[in-house]
Amino acid sequence: MSKEDTVSIQLPESLVRKAEDEGLNVSKTCELALERRLEALGEIDSNGANPSNSNSYNGNNNHVNGNNGNHSNHNHKVSFSKTDVQNFCNRLSAAGRSSLRVNAVKGKLEKLGAHVNWSCNLNDVTDYLNGRRKEVSNRTLSDDIQAIKQFFKDMNVYWIEKIKKPNLSKHRPKVVEKEDILNLMNELDHDKTEDKYVYRAQAAVHLSAVTGMRPWEIYRLSWEDVDIEERIIDLPAEKTKTKEERIVVFNERAQKRLRKLKKLFPDRPFINKAIYLITNKMDEKPELKLKHCRKFFSQEWDRRNGSTRIKEMLLGHFGSIDLRNYNGQTPDHLKDIYDEVGIKVLD
């Protein structure tokens, strides 16, 4: 079949959306999957390309060692560069991935590149990951593997599929009480300086605990997103994990804290290292993390018999058909319901 001869293939919309979110070219991926299957059946040559189009794999990446294009042989070295990593990250950004996620992926890939001197086969990647296993948690290792597999699949390197993620133990959610949040805020002012950077870190904890916002949603806030007087945060889609905009409500104590924070930091409320700048100086790091404040919000909401649907709306969990298509609420309605539930950290 020539490049001009094409057919339409119907795929589940959810599958296509997930692939696009991962920065994958759906059409190209389907084509490569079919070619790989045909290769296994002996229909095309061992280079992974149709004999009538022997250059089909060379258009996007000129860094594959050996011009035979044999990307399924795990002994063959694959060369890549910082430019390849940057181009891949640019495609992730174009697909709507957050700058925090893209930068994290870039760091992981550049760390691998430096370790293998920018050329590797399956054994090299395996050795690198075995070394990482001794240094990091299974969760971090799993994130590393996801980034590496995503990158090499984008380069049409098939042997990377032999790398498997570690099994992650599933534990019961950590129970977070109001006292835990207060203790964390007190720990952040460990040397009792009460300077503005400590105040900012405490504000991040307080805001997350009473809104359920994710850490990086808080870090990416701008003052334009926050209506302090109305006690509303209008989170745009590009600043949320699910790429779905939502309204967030906070209470009057958080309102007072944000008023003061804006005077201290008029340009932007938070930075990515708002908490780290404080905890990095501490000999004993707090056990509770900013991510646990979101758990507190969810658990405290249920402890106060709040509506689960409204909680999911505030947290940004729009998985159900009801929330996606029917259950819309105005900011005033959300505020009324939120105030009735009455989540508080500071009295």
Secondary structure, 3 states (H helix, E strand, C coil): CCCCCCCCCCCCHHHHHHHHHCCCCHHHHHHHHHHHHHHHCCCCCCCCCCHHHCCCCCCCCCCCCCCCCCCCCCCCCEECCHHHHHHHHHHHHHCCCCHHHHHHHHHHHHHHHHHCCCEECHHHHHHHHHHHHCCCCHHHHHHHHHHHHHHHHHCCCHHHHHCCCCCCCCCCCCCCCHHHHHHHHHHHCCCCCCCHHHHHHHHHHHHHHHHCCCHHHHHCCCHHHEECCCCEEEECHHHCCCCCCEEEECCHHHHHHHHHHHHHCCCCCCCCCCCHHHHCCCCCCCCCCHHHHHHHHHHHHHHCCCCHHHHHHHHCCCCCHHHHHCCCCCHHHHHHHHHHHCCCCCC
